[in-house]
Amino acid sequence: MDKIKVMIADDSDFVRDGMRIILEVDEDFEVLGTAANGCELIKLAEINSPDVILMDIQMPEMDGIEATKYIVEHDLGKVLILTTFDDDELVQKALRNGAKGYLIKNHTPDHLKQMIKSVYNGTGVMEESILKSLAGKAEDRADTSFSGSSFDSAGYSERELDIVRAVAEGLSNKEIAAKLYISEGTVKNYITNILSKENLSHRTALAVYYLTGKK
């Protein structure tokens, strides 16, 4: 397998150097460079073509939210937000700007590597606590246009929407089956069909799409 080419954007020297060391000792990754702000990152990304960018949010000159928007619009790599902040509004902005995942900086090196691989392979990743928080707010609103989401429910049956909402709540197939009084096999079939309909590869990506309107 080819090495996953990674870039790191963070205004902390300690964080940048730490992540570089973690990834460079693994033969599956190649760190192309690091940046202390969004402007530096964009210049590096335009030259080096990374696969995945680990992006902090709060940085000087250009923050991670704006940098993510530019990176995605110019197809310069897939963005994984990695930050100490779990503010729901920031999460939504990052995802709407095209970030493929959002993680808090408290994971083991092995978990971080797995999340980078997931993003590289096209699977959206999301901190479970954040996903549940967004799901709770969506449930409070009791509609499918959560916070201006562009999720289109027109092509869905009511049962399919029930399934999508349950996935967004973070429920397992077993829990969904119990909640909707159907079999686990039926739940699995529904989810498979829904993922195919939206051209998504994973249930987390479906939850993110439902909650934020971004694939």
Backbone as numpy.savetxt, mean C-alpha at the origin, in Angstrom:
# Nx Ny Nz CAx CAy CAz Cx Cy Cz
16.47 -15.21 -9.73 15.65 -14.02 -9.73 16.52 -12.77 -9.73
16.09 -11.74 -10.52 16.83 -10.49 -10.54 16.69 -9.78 -9.20
17.70 -9.04 -8.83 17.62 -8.29 -7.58 16.57 -7.20 -7.69
15.88 -6.95 -6.59 14.91 -5.86 -6.53 15.68 -4.58 -6.25
15.56 -3.62 -7.16 16.30 -2.37 -7.04 15.51 -1.39 -6.18
16.11 -0.98 -5.07 15.42 -0.17 -4.07 16.10 1.18 -3.88
15.29 2.20 -3.64 15.81 3.50 -3.21 15.13 3.86 -1.90
15.82 4.63 -1.06 15.33 4.98 0.27 15.30 6.49 0.42
14.14 7.04 0.79 14.01 8.47 1.02 13.58 8.71 2.47
14.45 9.34 3.24 14.16 9.62 4.64 15.10 10.74 5.10
14.59 11.67 5.91 15.44 12.77 6.32 16.36 12.42 7.49
16.27 11.19 7.98 17.14 10.73 9.06 18.30 9.91 8.51
19.51 10.35 8.77 20.70 9.59 8.35 20.68 8.19 8.96
20.27 8.12 10.20 20.24 6.84 10.92 19.30 5.85 10.24
18.11 6.32 9.87 17.13 5.45 9.23 17.62 5.02 7.85
18.10 5.97 7.07 18.60 5.64 5.73 19.71 4.61 5.78
20.70 4.85 6.64 21.84 3.94 6.73 21.41 2.57 7.26
20.50 2.58 8.23 20.03 1.32 8.79 19.32 0.47 7.76
18.42 1.09 6.98 17.70 0.34 5.96 18.63 -0.14 4.86
19.58 0.70 4.51 20.54 0.29 3.48 21.30 -0.96 3.92
21.76 -0.97 5.16 22.50 -2.12 5.67 21.62 -3.37 5.69
20.39 -3.22 6.15 19.46 -4.35 6.22 19.26 -4.98 4.85
19.12 -4.13 3.83 18.82 -4.65 2.49 20.07 -5.12 1.75
21.20 -4.45 1.96 22.39 -4.80 1.18 23.01 -6.13 1.59
22.70 -6.61 2.79 23.23 -7.91 3.19 22.38 -9.06 2.64
21.30 -8.73 1.96 20.41 -9.73 1.37 20.61 -9.73 -0.14
20.91 -10.88 -0.69 21.22 -10.98 -2.12 20.00 -10.71 -3.01
18.80 -10.63 -2.42 17.60 -10.37 -3.21 17.42 -8.89 -3.53
18.21 -8.02 -2.88 18.01 -6.58 -3.03 19.29 -5.86 -3.46
19.09 -4.76 -4.16 20.19 -3.85 -4.50 19.72 -2.43 -4.18
20.43 -1.74 -3.31 20.09 -0.36 -2.97 20.79 0.57 -3.95
20.00 1.27 -4.76 20.56 2.13 -5.79 21.02 3.47 -5.24
20.42 3.88 -4.12 20.80 5.17 -3.55 19.82 5.59 -2.48
20.19 6.66 -1.77 19.32 7.18 -0.72 19.18 8.69 -0.89
18.10 9.23 -0.33 17.84 10.66 -0.44 17.28 11.19 0.87
17.56 12.48 1.14 17.10 13.09 2.39 15.80 13.87 2.23
15.34 14.01 0.97 14.08 14.70 0.72 13.54 14.29 -0.64
12.32 14.73 -0.93 11.68 14.33 -2.17 12.39 14.81 -3.42
12.94 16.01 -3.38 13.65 16.54 -4.55 14.86 15.69 -4.90
15.65 15.35 -3.89 16.81 14.49 -4.11 16.38 13.14 -4.67
15.32 12.61 -4.11 14.83 11.30 -4.54 14.45 11.30 -6.01
13.70 12.30 -6.43 13.24 12.36 -7.81 14.42 12.41 -8.78
15.42 13.21 -8.45 16.61 13.29 -9.32 17.29 11.93 -9.44
17.42 11.22 -8.31 18.05 9.90 -8.32 17.21 8.88 -9.08
15.89 8.94 -8.86 15.00 7.97 -9.50 14.98 8.14 -11.01
15.05 9.37 -11.47 15.04 9.62 -12.92 16.29 9.06 -13.58
17.37 8.98 -12.84 18.63 8.46 -13.38 18.73 6.95 -13.24
18.26 6.41 -12.11 18.56 5.02 -11.75 17.43 4.01 -11.93
16.19 4.45 -12.14 15.06 3.56 -12.39 14.89 2.47 -11.33
14.52 2.84 -10.11 14.30 1.83 -9.06 13.03 1.04 -9.29
12.96 -0.13 -8.69 11.73 -0.93 -8.71 10.79 -0.48 -7.60
11.35 -0.34 -6.39 10.56 0.04 -5.21 11.27 1.16 -4.47
10.48 2.13 -4.02 11.01 3.25 -3.25 10.41 3.22 -1.85
11.27 3.20 -0.82 10.81 3.32 0.56 10.75 4.81 0.87
9.55 5.29 1.16 9.31 6.73 1.24 8.84 7.16 2.62
9.61 8.06 3.23 9.14 8.70 4.46 8.16 9.80 4.09
7.33 10.25 5.04 6.36 11.30 4.74 6.93 12.68 5.04
7.35 12.91 6.26 7.81 14.23 6.65 9.29 14.42 6.30
9.53 15.18 5.22 10.89 15.50 4.79 10.92 16.96 4.35
12.08 17.62 4.45 12.17 19.03 4.02 12.15 19.17 2.50
11.88 20.39 2.04 11.88 20.76 0.61 10.70 20.14 -0.15
10.60 18.83 -0.17 9.44 18.14 -0.75 9.14 16.92 0.09
7.92 16.85 0.63 7.58 15.72 1.51 7.25 14.47 0.70
7.03 13.37 1.42 6.78 12.09 0.77 5.47 12.01 0.02
4.48 12.80 0.43 3.18 12.80 -0.26 3.33 13.37 -1.66
3.98 14.54 -1.77 4.16 15.16 -3.08 5.15 14.37 -3.93
6.20 13.85 -3.30 7.18 13.06 -4.05 6.53 11.81 -4.63
5.64 11.20 -3.85 4.93 10.01 -4.34 4.11 10.34 -5.58
3.41 11.46 -5.54 2.60 11.87 -6.69 3.45 12.00 -7.95
4.59 12.65 -7.82 5.48 12.84 -8.98 6.03 11.51 -9.47
6.48 10.68 -8.54 7.05 9.38 -8.89 6.05 8.54 -9.66
4.81 8.50 -9.18 3.77 7.68 -9.82 3.37 8.25 -11.17
3.18 9.57 -11.23 2.77 10.20 -12.49 3.80 10.01 -13.59
5.07 9.92 -13.20 6.15 9.78 -14.19 6.69 8.35 -14.27
5.98 7.42 -13.61 6.31 6.00 -13.69 7.77 5.73 -13.35
8.19 6.25 -12.20 9.60 6.12 -11.79 9.81 5.02 -10.75
8.78 4.26 -10.41 8.91 3.18 -9.44 7.66 3.03 -8.60
7.58 1.94 -7.85 6.47 1.69 -6.95 6.84 2.20 -5.56
5.91 2.88 -4.92 6.21 3.54 -3.64 5.60 2.77 -2.47
6.45 2.50 -1.49 6.01 1.93 -0.22 6.29 2.97 0.87
5.22 3.53 1.43 5.37 4.52 2.49 5.80 3.79 3.76
6.87 4.28 4.36 7.39 3.68 5.59 7.68 4.82 6.56
6.80 4.96 7.56 6.86 6.15 8.40 6.46 5.87 9.83
6.71 6.83 10.69 6.29 6.71 12.10 4.89 7.26 12.29
4.31 7.85 11.26 3.01 8.48 11.38 1.89 7.56 10.89
0.81 7.47 11.68 -0.33 6.64 11.27 -1.60 7.48 11.14
-1.42 8.76 10.77 -2.54 9.66 10.58 -3.38 9.23 9.39
-4.68 9.02 9.60 -5.55 8.51 8.54 -5.56 9.43 7.31
-5.54 10.73 7.54 -5.58 11.67 6.42 -4.32 11.55 5.56
-3.17 11.39 6.22 -1.92 11.20 5.48 -1.93 9.90 4.70
-2.48 8.85 5.32 -2.59 7.56 4.64 -3.38 7.72 3.35
-4.54 8.35 3.46 -5.39 8.51 2.29 -4.72 9.33 1.20
-4.03 10.41 1.59 -3.34 11.24 0.60 -2.26 10.44 -0.12
-1.49 9.67 0.65 -0.41 8.87 0.05 -0.96 7.84 -0.93
-2.03 7.17 -0.52 -2.61 6.14 -1.38 -3.28 6.75 -2.61
-3.92 7.88 -2.43 -4.54 8.53 -3.58 -3.49 9.03 -4.57
-2.31 9.34 -4.05 -1.22 9.77 -4.93 -0.52 8.59 -5.59
-0.95 7.38 -5.26 -0.44 6.21 -5.97 0.47 5.29 -5.20
0.67 5.53 -3.89 1.50 4.62 -3.10 0.89 3.23 -3.09
1.73 2.20 -3.13 1.26 0.82 -3.17 1.16 0.19 -1.78
1.61 0.93 -0.76 1.53 0.37 0.58 1.89 1.41 1.62
1.55 1.10 2.87 1.77 2.04 3.96 2.08 1.25 5.21
3.31 1.36 5.71 3.73 0.61 6.89 4.34 1.55 7.93
4.14 1.21 9.20 4.75 1.94 10.29 6.15 1.37 10.55
7.07 2.22 10.96 8.48 1.81 11.15 8.67 1.03 12.45
8.03 -0.09 12.58 8.24 -0.90 13.79 8.30 -2.38 13.47
8.67 -2.70 12.24 8.68 -4.09 11.81 10.09 -4.69 11.83
10.13 -6.01 11.85 11.42 -6.70 11.78 11.98 -6.56 10.37
13.29 -6.70 10.21 13.88 -6.65 8.87 13.25 -7.66 7.91
12.96 -8.87 8.40 12.38 -9.88 7.52 10.99 -9.47 7.03
10.20 -8.86 7.92 8.86 -8.41 7.51 8.96 -7.28 6.49
9.87 -6.36 6.71 10.07 -5.27 5.76 10.45 -5.81 4.39
11.36 -6.76 4.36 11.78 -7.35 3.08 10.61 -8.01 2.37
9.77 -8.71 3.13 8.62 -9.38 2.52 7.65 -8.36 1.94
7.45 -7.25 2.64 6.55 -6.21 2.14 7.09 -5.56 0.87
8.41 -5.37 0.82 9.02 -4.82 -0.40 8.79 -5.79 -1.56
8.96 -7.07 -1.31 8.74 -8.07 -2.36 7.29 -8.08 -2.80
6.36 -7.91 -1.87 4.94 -7.89 -2.22 4.63 -6.71 -3.13
5.14 -5.53 -2.78 4.91 -4.35 -3.60 5.55 -4.54 -4.98
6.75 -5.08 -5.00 7.45 -5.34 -6.26 6.63 -6.25 -7.18
5.96 -7.23 -6.56 5.17 -8.19 -7.33 3.74 -7.73 -7.59
3.43 -6.48 -7.23 2.14 -5.91 -7.57 1.06 -6.03 -6.52
1.41 -6.46 -5.31 0.43 -6.60 -4.24 0.49 -5.41 -3.30
-0.67 -4.78 -3.07 -0.72 -3.67 -2.14 -0.58 -4.17 -0.71
0.11 -3.41 0.13 0.28 -3.80 1.53 -0.16 -2.64 2.42
-0.70 -2.98 3.58 -1.23 -1.96 4.47 -1.10 -2.39 5.91
-0.67 -1.48 6.75 -0.62 -1.72 8.19 -2.02 -2.12 8.67
-2.12 -3.24 9.36 -3.44 -3.75 9.75 -4.22 -2.74 10.59
-3.54 -2.07 11.51 -4.23 -1.11 12.38 -4.80 0.06 11.58
-4.06 0.48 10.54 -4.52 1.58 9.70 -5.70 1.13 8.85
-5.60 -0.06 8.30 -6.68 -0.60 7.48 -7.98 -0.67 8.27
-7.89 -1.13 9.52 -9.08 -1.24 10.36 -9.64 0.14 10.70
-8.74 1.10 10.90 -9.19 2.46 11.20 -9.95 3.05 10.02
-9.40 2.88 8.82 -10.08 3.38 7.63 -11.41 2.67 7.43
-11.41 1.36 7.68 -12.64 0.59 7.52 -13.70 1.06 8.50
-13.29 1.37 9.72 -14.23 1.85 10.72 -14.87 3.17 10.30
-14.08 4.06 9.72 -14.62 5.33 9.27 -15.56 5.15 8.09
-15.20 4.20 7.22 -16.08 3.92 6.08 -17.41 3.38 6.56
-17.37 2.51 7.56 -18.59 1.93 8.11 -19.44 3.01 8.77
-18.80 3.97 9.44 -19.54 5.07 10.07 -20.28 5.90 9.04
-19.68 6.04 7.89 -20.31 6.82 6.83 -21.42 6.03 6.14
-21.31 4.69 6.24 -22.34 3.79 5.68 -22.60 4.05 4.21
-21.54 4.25 3.43 -21.68 4.36 1.98 -20.43 3.83 1.32
-20.43 3.79 -0.03 -19.29 3.26 -0.77 -18.44 4.35 -1.39
-18.70 5.59 -1.03 -17.91 6.69 -1.57 -17.05 7.30 -0.49
-16.43 6.44 0.29 -15.67 6.86 1.47 -14.67 7.95 1.14
-14.85 9.09 1.80 -13.92 10.22 1.70 -13.59 10.56 0.25
-14.61 10.57 -0.60 -14.40 10.94 -1.98 -13.82 9.82 -2.82
-13.87 8.61 -2.34 -13.30 7.47 -3.06 -13.93 7.33 -4.43
-13.13 6.86 -5.40 -13.64 6.65 -6.75 -14.00 5.19 -6.97
-14.19 4.44 -5.89 -14.62 3.05 -6.02 -15.99 3.03 -6.69
-16.10 2.28 -7.77 -17.33 2.22 -8.55 -18.10 0.96 -8.19
-19.24 1.14 -7.55 -20.04 -0.01 -7.11 -21.11 -0.40 -8.11
-21.16 0.31 -9.24 -22.26 0.11 -10.19 -22.33 -1.32 -10.72
-21.19 -1.95 -10.92 -21.19 -3.29 -11.51 -21.28 -4.42 -10.51
-21.62 -4.10 -9.27 -21.64 -5.11 -8.21 -23.06 -5.43 -7.75
-23.27 -6.69 -7.42 -24.51 -7.07 -6.76 -24.40 -6.69 -5.29
-25.53 -6.66 -4.57 -25.51 -6.32 -3.16 -24.67 -7.32 -2.37
-24.73 -8.59 -2.75 -23.95 -9.62 -2.07 -22.46 -9.39 -2.28
-22.07 -9.03 -3.51 -20.66 -8.75 -3.79 -20.17 -7.56 -2.97
-21.01 -6.53 -2.84 -20.63 -5.38 -2.03 -20.49 -5.76 -0.57
-21.34 -6.67 -0.10 -21.21 -7.18 1.27 -19.84 -7.82 1.46
-19.41 -8.58 0.47 -18.12 -9.26 0.53 -16.99 -8.24 0.54
-17.07 -7.26 -0.36 -16.03 -6.24 -0.45 -15.91 -5.48 0.87
-17.03 -5.09 1.44 -17.01 -4.36 2.71 -16.38 -5.21 3.82
-16.72 -6.49 3.83 -16.17 -7.38 4.86 -14.66 -7.55 4.70
-14.20 -7.64 3.46 -12.75 -7.72 3.21 -12.08 -6.45 3.70
-12.71 -5.30 3.44 -12.15 -4.02 3.87 -12.11 -3.90 5.39
-13.01 -4.61 6.07 -13.01 -4.61 7.53 -11.90 -5.50 8.09
-11.24 -6.24 7.21 -10.15 -7.11 7.65 -10.61 -8.49 8.09
-11.84 -8.87 7.74 -12.36 -10.17 8.16 -11.76 -11.29 7.31
-11.56 -12.45 7.92 -11.10 -13.63 7.21 -12.26 -14.26 6.46
-11.96 -15.22 5.56 -13.03 -15.91 4.84 -14.00 -16.59 5.80
-13.45 -17.18 6.86 -14.29 -17.85 7.85 -15.21 -16.86 8.54
-14.68 -15.70 8.89 -15.49 -14.69 9.57 -16.54 -14.10 8.64
-16.18 -13.93 7.37 -17.15 -13.42 6.40 -18.28 -14.42 6.20
-17.91 -15.69 6.12 -18.91 -16.74 5.94 -19.91 -16.75 7.10
-19.39 -16.61 8.31 -20.26 -16.61 9.49 -21.15 -15.37 9.51
-20.59 -14.23 9.13 -21.34 -12.98 9.14 -22.46 -12.97 8.12
-22.21 -13.57 6.94 -23.18 -13.51 5.84 -23.98 -14.80 5.68
-23.71 -15.78 6.56 -24.43 -17.06 6.54 -24.28 -17.79 5.20
-23.03 -17.83 4.72 -22.72 -18.59 3.51 -21.47 -19.42 3.80
-21.12 -20.33 2.89 -19.97 -21.20 3.12 -18.67 -20.47 2.82
-17.57 -20.97 3.40 -16.25 -20.39 3.12 -15.90 -20.53 1.64
-16.31 -21.65 1.04 -16.05 -21.86 -0.38 -16.73 -20.81 -1.23
-17.96 -20.45 -0.85 -18.69 -19.41 -1.59 -18.00 -18.06 -1.43
-17.53 -17.78 -0.23 -16.80 -16.53 0.01 -15.55 -16.47 -0.87
-14.82 -17.57 -0.89 -13.59 -17.64 -1.69 -13.89 -17.40 -3.17
-14.96 -18.00 -3.66 -15.35 -17.82 -5.06 -15.71 -16.37 -5.36
-16.46 -15.76 -4.45 -16.82 -14.36 -4.62 -15.57 -13.48 -4.72
-14.64 -13.69 -3.77 -13.44 -12.86 -3.73 -12.59 -13.06 -4.98
-12.46 -14.30 -5.42 -11.70 -14.58 -6.64 -12.31 -13.84 -7.83
-13.63 -13.88 -7.95 -14.31 -13.21 -9.06 -14.17 -11.69 -8.98
-14.26 -11.16 -7.77 -14.15 -9.71 -7.58 -12.73 -9.24 -7.93
-11.72 -9.97 -7.47 -10.34 -9.61 -7.79 -10.10 -9.63 -9.29
-10.68 -10.63 -9.95 -10.54 -10.73 -11.40 -11.23 -9.56 -12.09
-12.41 -9.21 -11.60 -13.18 -8.10 -12.17 -12.41 -6.79 -12.10
-11.70 -6.58 -10.98 -10.96 -5.33 -10.79 -9.50 -5.44 -11.21
-9.11 -6.62 -11.70 -7.72 -6.85 -12.09 -6.76 -6.59 -10.93
-7.13 -7.11 -9.76 -6.32 -7.00 -8.56 -5.78 -8.37 -8.18
-4.62 -8.40 -7.52 -3.98 -9.68 -7.24 -4.15 -10.15 -5.80
-4.68 -9.30 -4.92 -4.70 -9.67 -3.51 -5.83 -8.95 -2.80
-6.38 -9.57 -1.75 -7.51 -8.99 -1.03 -7.15 -7.67 -0.35
-5.88 -7.50 0.06 -5.47 -6.23 0.65 -5.59 -5.10 -0.36
-5.21 -5.39 -1.60 -5.35 -4.39 -2.66 -6.81 -4.03 -2.88
-7.70 -5.01 -2.75 -9.13 -4.76 -2.88 -9.61 -3.85 -1.75
-9.16 -4.13 -0.54 -9.56 -3.30 0.61 -9.08 -1.87 0.43
-7.85 -1.70 0.00 -7.30 -0.36 -0.22 -8.10 0.36 -1.30
-8.44 -0.34 -2.36 -9.23 0.26 -3.46 -10.60 0.71 -2.95
-11.26 -0.15 -2.19 -12.58 0.20 -1.65 -12.51 1.41 -0.72
-11.48 1.47 0.09 -11.39 2.52 1.12 -10.84 3.84 0.59
-10.04 3.78 -0.47 -9.38 4.99 -0.93 -9.66 5.33 -2.40
-10.17 4.36 -3.16 -10.40 4.61 -4.58 -9.17 4.43 -5.43
-8.07 3.97 -4.82 -6.83 3.80 -5.56 -6.45 2.33 -5.69
-6.11 1.90 -6.90 -5.63 0.52 -7.12 -4.11 0.51 -7.05
